[in-house]
Structures are given as C-alpha cells and as structure tokens.
Amino acid sequence: MGAQAHMKIGFRTLKTAVGVALSVFIAQSLGLQYFTAAGILTLLCIQKSRKQSFQAALSRLFACLISLFASTLLFEAIGYGAYGFLVLLLFFIPLTVRLRIQQGIASSIVIVMHVYMHSQWEWSFFLNEICVILIGLGVALAVNWYMPSIDKELNRYKDQVDGLIAAILKEVSLYLKEGRTQWDGKELLLLGDTLRKASELALLDDENSLHRKDNSYRYYFEEKRRQYEILDRMLPAVSGISIQLEQGFRIGELIEEMNAHMSSGISSPHLREKLRGIRDYHKLLPMPVTRDEFENRASLYAVANELERFMETL
C-alpha cells in the first residue's frame, strides 16, 4: 500500500483564504459592483511580512487610483475601444516604474477593465471602485497584521551558528597544536548556508516589527557573518602550514582559550593582549633558515592577522 501524501496548509495560506473570502463578503454585502475585485486585491497584498504587506497596499492604492482616473479620462477622450489599452499602458507602466509603484500594475489593470466595461463617466461608479479598492487593501492589512513569533526558530539558528563556529575553531586549534586533523571542512559550508537562512529570517522579523528601531537578531547574525568571512579567509592560511612551530602552538592554544570563552559567553579582554604578546615573540625570533620555514611563518602571520580581526567582533 503506497504512502499517503499529507498536504500541509501554511499560516500565510490560511490568512490569504480568510482574507479573500472576507473582502468579497464585505464588498458583496454592501452591494458593490465588481465585488470580486476586492478579493483579488486582498490576494495580491498579503505578503511575508507586515512591512512588505504595507508597501504592497500603498503601491496598489496609488496605482489603482491613478489608473481609475487616467483610464476614465483617456477612454472618454478617444472612445471605449481596445486600442485605448495600448495607449494607456504605454504611458501608465513607465509612470508606475518612475513613481516606484510598479507592484500595483496588475491590480490597477483590473480597475481599468472595470472602467472599460462600465463605459461611462459616473460619480457613483467612482465611489464604487474606491470602496472596492479600500475594502480589498484594508482587509489584507488587517488579516496580515497578526504575525506569529519566530523567536524560537531564530534562537535555534543562533545555537546552530554558535555550535558550527565552535567546531571550526576547535579544528583549527587542534591542527595548529598537533599538526594533524581529519576535518573535511563541512562545518564551514554548513555555516554559510545556515547564516543565509538565519539572516533572511531575521530580516523578516525586522519587517514584522515596524516600530522597533533595532533588531538584536539581525545585528547578531551580521556579526556572525563577519566571523564567517574571517574564518573563510583564515582557513587557506591554516592549510598552508605544513610544519609544527612553537608560535603555531601558541596561536592554537589562544584559539582554544578564545573558543572556550565564546562558548561560555564570558567576555575576555585579555585575549588581545595575549595575541599581542605572541606577535612580539615572533618578532624576536631569528630569521627563518629554510624556504619551508619562511612560508610557514608567513602563513602563521596571516592567521594571526585574521585572528585579530576575529577578536574585534567579540
């Protein structure tokens, strides 16, 4: 017996269905012509976030009002014929792009169709269309105003990101101290992908909080993105180290200590002093004897530079 497919209805889908039904019901109950257009406007305006929904509603409001008056004037001037659409769209589309309300092109065309079908200038028709527009957009904003909290998901991403960075630092420390590792680098790839998803979710959370000026999640993942970029630059330098040197062992110990402080959430300002001490120690060392030693010390110098940049993000 084959496995049954389970269809999952998302929260946004549910809001869209409720919003469309509600706007059509209200418009029809008021006895408006073309009441189904209210449902179309609601459908187009329910977005992923409050901010996106508000911007979509604003764009469609202005686009619909402009198209309502412009199409009426045009059709009255040149006649209610199909050629009127050609003339109207040649001017209307560039205008919406210039005004940055091109989101409203599709919905405004619906209003133009109403004007074309009505085929006469009447104030009652104008009032009808404005009511349809306001009901469609208003219901969309009202329905989309409720957004469930995504803090739990964002905190889960925080834990994943922290764990991946800790794993990467552990492998780097181990390699610098012992000169060997079986690490394949998959955590770095996974970190980049996780940060991308987390940043998108943090942006969504920011857009759902219209009155909040700062977003701690967004700031947090931006800092972690900086750390990821530093690690991405550091690892090629680490892989260029082929011999064990005392200064490499010291840097490895410092990374291990830094990793421990990061995992415990305790600030450690003395880490930079320790790194500065390691750098001073490097300067006192005699010049490298072999080419191999020179290249390894150059790689360690690059690692120390990236490590200093990493510490600036803590």
DAUR-V235207 format. One record per residue. N is the residue number from 0. SS is DSSP state (alpha for helix, beta for strand, coil for the rest). NEAR is the number of other C-alpha atoms within 10 Angstrom. Layout:
# DAUR-V235207
n	ss	near
N	SS	NEAR
N	SS	NEAR
This chain:
# DAUR-V235207
n	ss	near
0	coil	3
1	coil	4
2	coil	5
3	coil	6
4	coil	6
5	coil	6
6	coil	6
7	coil	7
8	coil	8
9	coil	9
10	alpha	11
11	alpha	16
12	alpha	13
13	alpha	10
14	alpha	17
15	alpha	22
16	alpha	14
17	alpha	17
18	alpha	28
19	alpha	24
20	alpha	17
21	alpha	20
22	alpha	28
23	alpha	24
24	alpha	16
25	alpha	18
26	alpha	24
27	alpha	16
28	alpha	10
29	coil	13
30	coil	11
31	coil	18
32	coil	15
33	coil	16
34	coil	24
35	alpha	18
36	alpha	23
37	alpha	32
38	alpha	29
39	alpha	19
40	alpha	31
41	alpha	32
42	alpha	23
43	alpha	21
44	alpha	30
45	coil	28
46	coil	19
47	coil	14
48	coil	22
49	alpha	23
50	alpha	19
51	alpha	16
52	alpha	23
53	alpha	20
54	alpha	16
55	alpha	23
56	alpha	28
57	alpha	17
58	alpha	22
59	alpha	25
60	alpha	22
61	alpha	16
62	alpha	27
63	alpha	24
64	alpha	17
65	alpha	18
66	alpha	25
67	alpha	22
68	alpha	14
69	alpha	15
70	alpha	26
71	alpha	22
72	alpha	13
73	alpha	15
74	alpha	23
75	alpha	14
76	alpha	10
77	alpha	11
78	coil	14
79	coil	19
80	coil	11
81	coil	10
82	alpha	11
83	alpha	17
84	alpha	18
85	alpha	11
86	alpha	14
87	alpha	16
88	alpha	15
89	alpha	10
90	alpha	10
91	alpha	22
92	alpha	16
93	alpha	12
94	alpha	15
95	alpha	19
96	alpha	13
97	alpha	10
98	coil	12
99	coil	12
100	coil	20
101	alpha	19
102	alpha	19
103	alpha	25
104	alpha	19
105	alpha	15
106	alpha	23
107	alpha	25
108	alpha	19
109	alpha	18
110	alpha	25
111	alpha	22
112	alpha	14
113	alpha	18
114	alpha	22
115	alpha	19
116	alpha	10
117	alpha	13
118	coil	15
119	coil	13
120	coil	13
121	coil	11
122	alpha	9
123	alpha	9
124	alpha	16
125	alpha	16
126	alpha	12
127	alpha	18
128	alpha	24
129	alpha	17
130	alpha	18
131	alpha	28
132	alpha	27
133	alpha	18
134	alpha	23
135	alpha	31
136	alpha	29
137	alpha	20
138	alpha	26
139	alpha	31
140	alpha	22
141	alpha	12
142	alpha	18
143	alpha	24
144	coil	16
145	coil	12
146	coil	15
147	coil	9
148	coil	10
149	coil	12
150	alpha	13
151	alpha	9
152	alpha	12
153	alpha	20
154	alpha	13
155	alpha	11
156	alpha	19
157	alpha	19
158	alpha	10
159	alpha	17
160	alpha	23
161	alpha	14
162	alpha	14
163	alpha	21
164	alpha	20
165	alpha	19
166	alpha	16
167	alpha	21
168	alpha	18
169	alpha	17
170	alpha	20
171	alpha	24
172	alpha	25
173	alpha	18
174	alpha	22
175	alpha	27
176	alpha	20
177	alpha	14
178	coil	16
179	coil	13
180	coil	12
181	coil	7
182	coil	11
183	coil	8
184	coil	12
185	alpha	10
186	alpha	17
187	alpha	19
188	alpha	12
189	alpha	14
190	alpha	20
191	alpha	18
192	alpha	11
193	alpha	16
194	alpha	20
195	alpha	14
196	alpha	12
197	alpha	24
198	alpha	21
199	alpha	13
200	alpha	19
201	alpha	24
202	alpha	15
203	alpha	18
204	alpha	22
205	alpha	21
206	alpha	18
207	coil	22
208	coil	16
209	coil	11
210	coil	8
211	coil	9
212	coil	8
213	coil	10
214	coil	14
215	alpha	11
216	alpha	20
217	alpha	20
218	alpha	13
219	alpha	13
220	alpha	21
221	alpha	16
222	alpha	15
223	alpha	23
224	alpha	18
225	alpha	14
226	alpha	21
227	alpha	22
228	alpha	15
229	alpha	19
230	alpha	22
231	alpha	15
232	alpha	14
233	alpha	21
234	alpha	17
235	alpha	13
236	alpha	18
237	alpha	20
238	alpha	13
239	coil	14
240	coil	22
241	coil	16
242	coil	14
243	coil	16
244	coil	17
245	alpha	11
246	alpha	19
247	alpha	27
248	alpha	18
249	alpha	17
250	alpha	23
251	alpha	22
252	alpha	16
253	alpha	19
254	alpha	23
255	alpha	20
256	alpha	16
257	alpha	20
258	alpha	19
259	alpha	15
260	alpha	14
261	alpha	16
262	alpha	13
263	alpha	8
264	coil	10
265	coil	10
266	coil	11
267	coil	13
268	coil	10
269	alpha	9
270	alpha	17
271	alpha	16
272	alpha	10
273	alpha	14
274	alpha	20
275	alpha	14
276	alpha	12
277	alpha	17
278	alpha	16
279	alpha	11
280	alpha	11
281	alpha	16
282	alpha	10
283	alpha	8
284	coil	9
285	coil	7
286	coil	11
287	coil	12
288	coil	8
289	coil	8
290	alpha	9
291	alpha	13
292	alpha	17
293	alpha	13
294	alpha	16
295	alpha	22
296	alpha	21
297	alpha	15
298	alpha	21
299	alpha	23
300	alpha	17
301	alpha	18
302	alpha	23
303	alpha	20
304	alpha	15
305	alpha	21
306	alpha	20
307	alpha	16
308	alpha	15
309	alpha	19
310	alpha	16
311	coil	10
312	coil	11
313	coil	14
